[in-house]
Amino acid sequence: MENNNNHPLSPFNLNDDSEILNTYRYVNGRRYHNVPGVDYFLPNDEEEVSRLDLQHKLVRYAWEGNFTAPMHKRLSEGNCRVLDVGCGSGAFIMDLAEDYPKNSYVGIDISDTFPGESVHVQWKEKVIPELLRVLKPGGWIELMEFDLIWFSLGPKTGQVTKIDQLQKRGISIIMSTRIAELLKESNVQNMQIISKSLPIGPWGGKLGELLYKSHIQVVTPVMERLVKSVKMTIEEYLEISTRETDEHKTYAMSHRIFGVKPQN
């Protein structure tokens, strides 16, 4: 991937301590990016790294593996180059490197090439073309996506879910089918999409409880604003949503979309 020294988080642009300090802001004790053009609303501190590590382990357990594309044989033989875009804490790629040590691995995260706004346009014009540009002919591409909504919600939990506000910002609630369409339009071959439901809440045992906990950690920065709109306190929402996810057997959908770049 080409160097982008003009990106605000590039080390070439952080010439002194004051510039480094200005790249972050702190809200209620949590650290966030504070750089124009970096559209990422979640924290980027140690607590978030711990959440991402837990999420990785939960996803690996639920899917019974780190990837679905038929790459085990080639990775075992070695001499592959693996790129993890949006690597977060790096847990996935370090896990992969431990399982398949004969390859080289690169992880990148927070790039102006992968913004969150105007999702359809950015994925079509920037993300998919760039991923396929750096992928060698005959190489496999695999994307992992979660739908941004839960299914089988209880009445109160459903009120707090602001689907309409996400859609107004151009953020797709279910992006997996659109990604599959874009890969097909880009002539990706042997393309498949495999979906898996994940339990949310006590009814799903330890997995469901931990997935619920991970979600709560994601929405905690905006929790007060969300529950205020339905006239609940945070404590009331946590109690009600825990009960409703159990009673209604709430679940989330995750998807893996993968295929091969054509040889010509």
C-alpha positions in Angstrom: 0.0 0.0 0.0 1.3 3.4 -0.8 2.8 5.6 1.9 0.5 8.5 2.9 2.7 11.0 4.8 0.0 13.6 4.6 -2.4 11.6 6.8 -2.8 13.4 10.1 -1.8 10.4 12.1 1.4 9.8 10.0 4.5 9.8 12.2 6.0 12.2 9.6 3.5 14.8 10.7 4.1 14.4 14.5 7.2 16.7 14.7 7.0 17.5 18.4 5.3 16.6 21.7 2.6 19.2 21.3 1.5 17.8 18.0 1.3 14.3 19.5 -0.8 15.5 22.4 -3.1 17.4 20.0 -3.9 14.2 18.2 -6.0 12.9 21.2 -8.8 14.2 23.3 -10.1 12.9 26.6 -13.8 12.6 27.6 -14.9 11.2 30.9 -11.4 9.6 31.4 -11.4 7.9 28.0 -8.9 8.7 25.2 -10.2 9.4 21.6 -8.7 10.5 18.3 -8.8 14.3 17.8 -7.7 14.5 14.2 -9.7 16.0 11.4 -10.5 13.3 8.8 -10.3 10.4 11.2 -13.9 9.3 11.5 -13.8 6.8 14.4 -16.1 7.4 17.4 -14.8 4.6 19.7 -12.0 5.2 22.3 -8.4 4.2 21.5 -7.1 3.6 25.0 -6.0 0.4 26.9 -9.6 -0.3 27.9 -10.6 -0.4 24.3 -7.6 -2.6 23.4 -8.8 -5.1 26.1 -12.3 -5.0 24.6 -11.0 -5.7 21.1 -8.9 -8.6 22.4 -12.0 -10.1 24.0 -14.1 -9.6 20.9 -11.4 -11.4 18.8 -11.5 -14.4 21.1 -15.3 -14.5 21.1 -15.5 -14.3 17.3 -12.8 -17.0 16.9 -14.7 -19.3 19.3 -18.1 -18.7 17.7 -16.7 -19.3 14.2 -14.4 -22.1 15.3 -11.4 -20.4 13.6 -9.8 -17.2 12.5 -10.8 -17.3 8.9 -13.1 -19.2 6.6 -11.5 -18.9 3.1 -9.7 -22.2 2.1 -6.2 -20.9 2.9 -5.0 -23.4 5.5 -2.8 -25.4 3.1 -1.2 -22.4 1.5 -0.6 -20.7 4.9 0.9 -23.9 6.3 3.3 -24.2 3.4 4.4 -20.6 4.0 5.8 -17.8 1.9 2.5 -15.9 2.0 2.1 -12.2 2.7 -1.0 -11.4 4.8 -2.5 -7.9 5.2 -5.0 -7.2 8.0 -6.8 -3.9 7.3 -8.5 -2.5 10.4 -6.4 -4.7 12.7 -7.5 -3.0 15.9 -5.4 -4.3 18.8 -3.6 -6.7 16.4 -4.9 -9.8 18.2 -6.1 -11.5 15.0 -2.9 -11.1 13.0 -0.7 -12.1 16.0 -2.9 -15.1 16.5 -2.6 -16.0 12.8 1.2 -15.5 12.9 1.5 -17.9 15.8 -0.6 -20.6 14.0 1.2 -20.1 10.6 4.7 -18.8 11.4 6.2 -19.3 7.9 4.5 -16.2 6.5 4.9 -12.4 6.7 2.2 -10.3 8.3 1.3 -6.6 8.3 -1.6 -5.0 10.2 -2.8 -1.4 9.6 -5.6 0.6 11.4 -7.1 4.1 11.3 -6.5 5.3 7.7 -8.1 8.1 5.8 -8.7 5.5 3.0 -11.3 3.7 5.2 -13.7 6.3 6.6 -17.1 5.5 8.2 -19.3 8.2 6.7 -21.1 7.7 3.3 -20.4 4.0 3.5 -21.7 2.9 0.1 -19.7 5.5 -1.8 -16.4 4.9 0.2 -16.6 1.1 0.0 -17.3 1.3 -3.8 -14.8 4.0 -4.7 -12.0 3.5 -2.2 -12.1 0.4 0.0 -12.7 -2.5 -2.3 -10.6 -1.1 -5.2 -7.7 -0.5 -2.8 -7.9 -3.9 -1.2 -7.9 -5.5 -4.6 -5.1 -3.3 -5.8 -2.7 -4.6 -3.2 -3.9 -8.2 -3.4 -1.8 -10.4 -5.8 -3.6 -12.2 -8.6 -4.8 -15.5 -7.3 -4.8 -14.2 -3.7 -7.8 -14.5 -1.3 -9.7 -11.6 0.2 -11.9 -12.1 3.3 -13.9 -9.5 5.1 -15.6 -9.9 8.5 -18.7 -7.8 9.2 -21.3 -7.5 11.9 -24.7 -6.1 11.3 -25.2 -2.9 13.3 -28.4 -4.1 14.8 -29.6 -6.9 17.1 -32.5 -9.1 16.2 -35.4 -10.3 18.3 -35.2 -7.2 20.5 -37.4 -6.6 23.5 -39.6 -3.4 23.4 -37.4 -1.2 25.7 -34.1 -2.4 24.2 -35.5 -1.7 20.7 -36.4 1.9 21.6 -32.8 2.7 22.5 -31.5 1.4 19.2 -31.2 4.4 16.9 -31.3 2.8 13.5 -32.8 5.8 11.8 -30.0 8.1 13.0 -27.3 5.8 11.7 -29.0 5.6 8.3 -29.3 9.4 8.2 -25.5 9.6 8.6 -25.1 7.3 5.6 -24.1 4.3 7.7 -25.4 1.0 6.5 -27.1 -1.2 9.1 -26.5 -4.4 7.1 -23.3 -4.0 5.0 -22.5 -7.6 4.2 -24.7 -8.0 1.2 -23.5 -4.7 -0.3 -19.8 -5.9 0.2 -20.7 -9.1 -1.6 -22.2 -7.2 -4.5 -19.1 -4.9 -4.8 -16.8 -7.9 -4.8 -18.9 -9.5 -7.6 -18.8 -6.2 -9.5 -15.0 -6.2 -9.2 -14.9 -9.7 -10.8 -13.8 -11.5 -7.6 -14.1 -15.2 -8.2 -15.4 -18.1 -6.1 -17.1 -15.5 -3.9 -19.0 -16.8 -0.9 -20.8 -15.2 2.0 -21.3 -17.2 5.2 -23.4 -15.9 8.0 -23.6 -17.0 11.7 -25.9 -15.9 14.4 -24.4 -15.0 17.8 -26.4 -15.1 21.0 -26.7 -11.9 23.0 -27.4 -12.0 26.7 -27.8 -14.7 29.4 -29.7 -17.2 27.3 -26.5 -17.7 25.2 -24.5 -18.9 28.2 -21.0 -17.5 28.7 -20.6 -16.5 25.0 -23.9 -14.5 25.1 -23.0 -12.8 28.4 -19.5 -11.7 27.1 -20.9 -10.6 23.7 -23.5 -8.5 25.6 -20.7 -7.1 27.8 -18.6 -6.2 24.7 -21.6 -4.3 23.2 -22.2 -2.4 26.4 -18.6 -1.3 26.4 -19.0 -0.1 22.8 -22.0 2.1 23.5 -20.9 3.3 27.0 -19.5 6.6 25.6 -23.0 7.5 24.2 -25.1 5.5 26.7 -26.3 8.5 28.7 -27.7 10.2 25.5 -29.3 7.0 24.3 -31.2 6.2 27.4 -32.2 9.8 28.0 -34.3 9.7 24.9 -36.5 7.0 26.4 -36.5 8.5 29.9 -34.4 5.8 31.5 -31.3 5.9 33.6 -28.3 3.9 32.6 -28.8 1.5 35.5 -32.4 0.9 34.4 -31.4 0.3 30.8 -28.8 -2.3 31.8 -31.3 -4.1 34.0 -34.1 -4.1 31.4 -31.9 -4.9 28.4 -30.3 -7.9 30.3 -33.7 -9.2 31.1 -35.1 -8.6 27.6 -32.2 -10.2 25.7 -32.7 -13.3 27.8 -36.5 -13.4 27.4 -36.6 -12.6 23.7 -33.4 -14.6 22.9 -31.8 -11.6 21.2 -29.0 -12.4 18.7 -26.5 -10.6 16.4 -25.5 -11.6 12.9 -21.9 -11.8 11.7 -20.7 -12.5 8.2 -17.6 -13.6 6.4 -17.3 -12.7 2.7 -14.4 -14.1 0.7 -13.2 -14.8 -2.8 -10.2 -14.9 -5.1 -8.7 -12.1 -7.2 -8.6 -13.1 -10.9 -5.2 -14.0 -12.4 -5.6 -11.4 -15.2 
